[in-house]
Amino acid sequence: MGMNYHVVKNSCHCCGRRYVEHVGKASYKWAFSFQGADEIRNFEQWIKNVKSAEFIADENDVVISLEELLAVIEEHRDGKRHAEYYPNGNWLDENGNSFLGLDFC
C-alpha cells in the first residue's frame, strides 16, 4: 500500500480550476519515489519545485506541510529504490534519491 503526494499550483478561486502535479510516492518497504522531469533531476530541483506550490496534499486531498512531507521522506529513506529495480526511465540523483521519470500515480 502506498500514498501519492501532489502539489497544487495556479488555483483559480473563481472557477476552482487548479494545476495538480504529482511529486512522489511513499510505499511500504520502498524508499520515497520522487517524481522527476526534464527540469527536475535531483533533490534540490525537486524541493524548489515543491516550495513554489500553493500547497501540498496527499492522494486523499489532505493538505500537509512541507515538514510533514519531509518526515514521510525520511521515514522511507532506507527502503528499496525503484530506480535500482526498474531503471528504464528512472534514476538516482547524486544523493541516492530515487526519481521516477514517467508519470506515476
N, CA and C of each residue as an Amber inpcrd file, in Angstrom:
protein
   315
   0.8520000  -1.1740000   0.0000000   0.0000000   0.0000000   0.0000000
   0.8950000   1.2330000   0.0000000   0.5060000   2.2460000  -0.7040000
   1.3010000   3.4560000  -0.7890000   0.4320000   4.6920000  -0.7280000
   1.1250000   5.8300000  -0.6810000   0.4350000   7.1150000  -0.6670000
   1.1410000   8.0370000  -1.6430000   0.3690000   8.5730000  -2.5690000
   0.8770000   9.5490000  -3.5230000   0.7420000  10.9510000  -2.9400000
   1.6600000  11.8210000  -3.3500000   1.6470000  13.2070000  -2.9130000
   1.6870000  14.1080000  -4.1390000   1.0170000  15.2370000  -4.0440000
   0.9990000  16.1820000  -5.1490000   1.0480000  17.6070000  -4.6150000
   1.3930000  18.5070000  -5.4980000   1.3450000  19.9330000  -5.1820000
   0.2860000  20.5670000  -6.0610000  -0.2370000  21.6750000  -5.5780000
  -1.2350000  22.4320000  -6.3270000  -0.6520000  23.7980000  -6.6230000
  -0.8050000  24.1980000  -7.8850000  -0.3180000  25.4950000  -8.3410000
  -1.4130000  26.1590000  -9.1680000  -1.3500000  27.4710000  -9.2490000
  -2.2190000  28.2600000 -10.1280000  -3.7000000  27.9880000  -9.9000000
  -4.1220000  28.0170000  -8.6670000  -5.5470000  27.8330000  -8.3670000
  -6.3370000  29.0720000  -8.7580000  -7.5080000  28.8440000  -9.3120000
  -8.4200000  29.9470000  -9.6250000  -9.5410000  29.9090000  -8.5880000
  -9.6340000  30.9450000  -7.7870000 -10.6480000  30.9860000  -6.7430000
 -12.0420000  31.2450000  -7.2960000 -12.1170000  31.6890000  -8.5430000
 -13.4220000  31.9500000  -9.1630000 -14.0520000  30.6640000  -9.7000000
 -13.2850000  29.9370000 -10.5140000 -13.8630000  28.7580000 -11.1730000
 -13.4130000  27.4410000 -10.5450000 -12.4050000  27.4910000  -9.6750000
 -11.9650000  26.2780000  -8.9940000 -10.9270000  25.4610000  -9.7340000
 -10.5560000  25.8970000 -10.9370000  -9.5300000  25.1620000 -11.6610000
  -8.1990000  25.3040000 -10.9550000  -7.3810000  24.2640000 -11.0800000
  -6.0540000  24.2940000 -10.4860000  -5.1570000  23.2960000 -11.1910000
  -3.8690000  23.5490000 -11.1130000  -2.8850000  22.6530000 -11.7120000
  -2.3650000  21.7440000 -10.6010000  -2.5550000  20.4440000 -10.7790000
  -2.1270000  19.4510000  -9.8050000  -0.9570000  18.6760000 -10.3990000
   0.1310000  18.5920000  -9.6470000   1.3480000  17.9390000 -10.1240000
   1.7960000  16.8730000  -9.1250000   1.9310000  15.6440000  -9.5860000
   2.4170000  14.5560000  -8.7420000   3.8740000  14.8310000  -8.3790000
   4.2160000  14.6910000  -7.0780000   5.6060000  14.9350000  -6.6650000
   6.2720000  13.7140000  -6.0540000   5.5120000  12.6530000  -5.7900000
   6.1640000  11.4580000  -5.2670000   5.2110000  10.4840000  -4.6230000
   5.8120000   9.3570000  -4.2200000   5.0210000   8.2930000  -3.6140000
   5.8140000   7.6270000  -2.5000000   5.1260000   7.3720000  -1.4010000
   5.6860000   6.5990000  -0.2980000   4.9850000   5.2490000  -0.2820000
   5.7680000   4.1850000  -0.3180000   5.2140000   2.8340000  -0.3290000
   5.9300000   1.9710000   0.7020000   5.2090000   1.0310000   1.2500000
   5.7580000   0.1050000   2.2400000   6.9840000  -0.6240000   1.6820000
   8.0640000  -0.6030000   2.4250000   9.3380000  -1.2580000   2.1110000
  10.1030000  -0.6230000   0.9530000   9.6290000   0.5010000   0.4330000
  10.3120000   1.1990000  -0.6540000  10.7630000   2.5650000  -0.1640000
  11.8860000   3.0320000  -0.6870000  12.3010000   4.4150000  -0.4430000
  11.2930000   5.3340000  -1.1180000  11.1830000   6.5420000  -0.6210000
  10.2900000   7.5100000  -1.2480000  10.6900000   7.6610000  -2.7120000
   9.7300000   7.6300000  -3.5960000   9.9740000   7.8000000  -5.0260000
   9.6120000   9.2210000  -5.4170000  10.6210000  10.0000000  -5.7610000
  10.4350000  11.3900000  -6.1680000  10.0120000  11.4320000  -7.6280000
   9.0470000  12.2840000  -7.9490000   8.6520000  12.4580000  -9.3450000
   9.6420000  13.3890000 -10.0150000  10.2930000  12.9130000 -11.0580000
  11.2480000  13.7180000 -11.7980000  10.6440000  14.2380000 -13.0860000
  11.4170000  15.0620000 -13.7660000  11.0360000  15.6290000 -15.0620000
  12.3110000  16.1530000 -15.7020000  12.2000000  16.6470000 -16.9220000
  13.3880000  17.1970000 -17.5880000  14.0590000  18.2700000 -16.7430000
  13.2540000  19.1020000 -16.0660000  13.8020000  20.1910000 -15.2760000
  13.9530000  19.8330000 -13.7920000  13.5820000  18.6150000 -13.4220000
  13.7100000  18.1610000 -12.0300000  14.4990000  16.8510000 -12.0440000
  15.7940000  16.9710000 -11.8060000  16.6960000  15.8170000 -11.9080000
  17.3340000  15.4170000 -10.5830000  17.1440000  16.2500000  -9.5370000
  17.7420000  15.9310000  -8.2420000  16.8970000  16.5500000  -7.1230000
  17.2970000  16.2550000  -5.8870000  16.5070000  16.7070000  -4.7450000
  16.4320000  18.2270000  -4.6660000  17.5020000  18.9230000  -4.9410000
  17.4970000  20.3810000  -4.8520000  16.4840000  20.9930000  -5.8140000
  16.4220000  20.4910000  -7.0350000  15.4350000  20.9790000  -8.0020000
  14.0280000  20.5840000  -7.5830000  13.8980000  19.3750000  -7.0360000
  12.5970000  18.8780000  -6.5940000  12.0470000  19.7460000  -5.4670000
  12.8760000  20.0230000  -4.4590000  12.4020000  20.8010000  -3.3060000
  12.0640000  22.2320000  -3.7150000  12.8080000  22.7890000  -4.6460000
  12.4970000  24.1320000  -5.1530000  11.1130000  24.1320000  -5.8020000
  10.8110000  23.1040000  -6.5700000   9.5030000  22.9740000  -7.2070000
   8.3960000  22.8490000  -6.1580000   8.6080000  22.0240000  -5.1520000
   7.5940000  21.8280000  -4.1120000   7.3570000  23.1230000  -3.3370000
   8.4280000  23.8310000  -3.0310000   8.2950000  25.0840000  -2.2830000
   7.5620000  26.1630000  -3.0760000   7.5470000  26.0540000  -4.4110000
   6.8610000  27.0590000  -5.2310000   5.3490000  26.8270000  -5.3140000
   4.8790000  25.7340000  -4.7510000   3.4560000  25.3940000  -4.8300000
   2.6310000  26.1700000  -3.8040000   1.3420000  26.2440000  -4.0790000
   0.4200000  26.8540000  -3.1200000   0.2670000  25.9760000  -1.8890000
   0.1650000  24.6540000  -2.1310000   0.1110000  23.7250000  -1.0140000
   0.4300000  22.3140000  -1.4950000   0.6730000  21.4320000  -0.5230000
   0.9880000  20.0220000  -0.7450000  -0.1780000  19.2210000  -0.1780000
  -0.5360000  18.1360000  -0.8560000  -1.6050000  17.2790000  -0.3520000
  -1.3040000  15.8310000  -0.6880000  -1.9270000  14.9310000   0.0630000
  -1.8030000  13.5140000  -0.2710000  -2.9090000  13.1350000  -1.2550000
  -2.9510000  11.8690000  -1.6300000  -3.9180000  11.4420000  -2.6550000
  -5.3570000  11.5350000  -2.1860000  -5.5680000  11.6990000  -0.8780000
  -6.9150000  11.8860000  -0.3430000  -7.2620000  13.3660000  -0.2040000
  -6.4150000  14.2240000  -0.7820000  -6.5620000  15.6830000  -0.7260000
  -6.4820000  16.2390000   0.6910000  -5.7450000  15.5250000   1.5630000
  -5.4500000  16.0420000   2.8940000  -4.2140000  16.9190000   2.7590000
  -4.3520000  18.1900000   3.0950000  -3.2500000  19.1390000   2.9770000
  -2.2310000  18.8470000   4.0760000  -0.9510000  18.8240000   3.6850000
   0.1290000  18.6000000   4.6410000   1.1830000  19.6960000   4.4640000
   1.9910000  19.8730000   5.4730000   3.0590000  20.8690000   5.4020000
   4.2940000  20.2610000   4.7400000   5.1930000  21.1160000   4.3460000
   6.4660000  20.6470000   3.7990000   7.2040000  19.8160000   4.8380000
   7.1650000  20.2290000   6.0840000   7.8280000  19.4850000   7.1570000
   7.2490000  18.0760000   7.2870000   5.9310000  17.9510000   7.1510000
   5.3060000  16.6280000   7.2180000   5.7380000  15.7570000   6.0450000
   5.8110000  16.3370000   4.8420000   6.2560000  15.5740000   3.6820000
   7.7140000  15.1490000   3.8530000   8.5500000  16.0390000   4.3470000
   9.9560000  15.6870000   4.5770000  10.0840000  14.5790000   5.6200000
   9.2060000  14.5550000   6.6100000   9.2090000  13.4730000   7.6010000
   8.8320000  12.1420000   6.9470000   7.8630000  12.1610000   6.0380000
   7.4860000  10.9420000   5.2980000   8.6780000  10.4520000   4.4780000
   9.3600000  11.3750000   3.8200000  10.5320000  11.0090000   3.0140000
  11.5880000  10.3630000   3.8940000  11.8220000  10.9440000   5.0400000
  12.8370000  10.4060000   5.9640000  12.4390000   9.0260000   6.4760000
  11.1570000   8.8220000   6.7580000  10.6680000   7.5130000   7.2160000
  10.9170000   6.4280000   6.1820000  10.9700000   6.7970000   4.9200000
  11.1410000   5.8440000   3.8250000  12.5510000   5.8940000   3.2290000
  13.4880000   6.4280000   3.9550000  14.8500000   6.6270000   3.4560000
  15.5540000   5.3110000   3.1150000  15.3480000   4.2630000   3.9020000
  16.1430000   3.0410000   3.7600000  15.4760000   1.9180000   2.9740000
  14.3950000   2.2030000   2.3060000  13.7190000   1.1580000   1.5510000
  14.3720000   0.8710000   0.2060000  13.7970000  -0.0890000  -0.5060000
  14.2670000  -0.3990000  -1.8620000  13.9980000   0.7990000  -2.7640000
  14.8610000   0.9960000  -3.7490000  14.7340000   2.1500000  -4.6370000
  14.2330000   1.7090000  -6.0150000  13.1290000   2.3380000  -6.4450000
  12.5470000   1.9950000  -7.7440000  13.5570000   2.1130000  -8.8680000
  14.4020000   3.1340000  -8.8260000  15.3720000   3.3590000  -9.9050000
  16.3730000   2.2180000 -10.0200000  16.6140000   1.4950000  -8.9460000
  17.5230000   0.3430000  -8.9960000  16.8130000  -0.8980000  -9.5290000
  15.5470000  -1.0690000  -9.1910000  14.7920000  -2.2390000  -9.6240000
  14.1760000  -2.0530000 -11.0100000  13.8450000  -0.8320000 -11.3380000
  13.2130000  -0.5020000 -12.6170000  13.9550000   0.6910000 -13.2410000
  15.1580000   0.4580000 -13.7730000  15.9980000   1.5820000 -14.2250000
  15.5210000   2.2850000 -15.4840000  14.6690000   1.6750000 -16.2760000
  14.2510000   2.2700000 -17.5390000  13.4600000   3.5580000 -17.3040000
  14.0880000   4.7000000 -17.5810000  13.4240000   5.9860000 -17.4280000
  13.4950000   6.5580000 -16.0270000  14.0480000   5.8100000 -15.0810000
  14.1740000   6.2650000 -13.7030000  15.6560000   6.4370000 -13.3790000
  15.9880000   7.1630000 -12.3210000  17.3900000   7.3970000 -11.9910000
  17.5570000   7.6960000 -10.5110000  18.7980000   7.5790000 -10.0510000
  19.1960000   8.0140000  -8.7170000  19.9470000   9.3210000  -8.8600000
  19.6540000  10.2850000  -7.9830000  20.4430000  11.5140000  -8.0140000
  21.7520000  11.2890000  -7.2560000  22.5670000  12.3250000  -7.1510000
  23.8850000  12.1990000  -6.5370000  23.8250000  11.8330000  -5.0540000
  22.6530000  11.9710000  -4.4240000  22.4850000  11.6050000  -3.0170000
  21.7660000  10.2710000  -2.8340000  21.5070000   9.5650000  -3.9350000
  20.8490000   8.2650000  -3.8580000  19.3390000   8.3210000  -3.8070000
  18.7510000   9.4910000  -4.0240000  17.2900000   9.6040000  -4.0700000
  16.7810000   9.0080000  -5.3750000  15.7200000   8.2380000  -5.2860000
  15.1610000   7.5480000  -6.4360000  14.1120000   8.4150000  -7.1370000
  14.3710000   8.7010000  -8.4180000  13.4650000   9.5390000  -9.2030000
  12.7560000   8.7140000 -10.2610000  11.4670000   8.9970000 -10.4220000
  10.6440000   8.3760000 -11.4490000  10.5710000   9.3200000 -12.6320000
  10.9290000   8.8260000 -13.7990000  10.9170000   9.6670000 -14.9860000
   9.5970000   9.6660000 -15.7250000   8.7830000   8.6930000 -15.4680000
   7.4930000   8.5930000 -16.1490000   6.3920000   9.0880000 -15.2130000
   5.2350000   9.4570000 -15.7900000   4.1020000   9.8170000 -14.9590000
   3.7370000   8.6230000 -14.1090000   3.5000000   8.8600000 -12.8600000
   3.2880000   7.7660000 -11.9090000   2.2270000   8.1840000 -10.9180000
   1.2800000   7.3100000 -10.6600000   0.2410000   7.6000000  -9.6730000
   0.0540000   6.4260000  -8.7590000
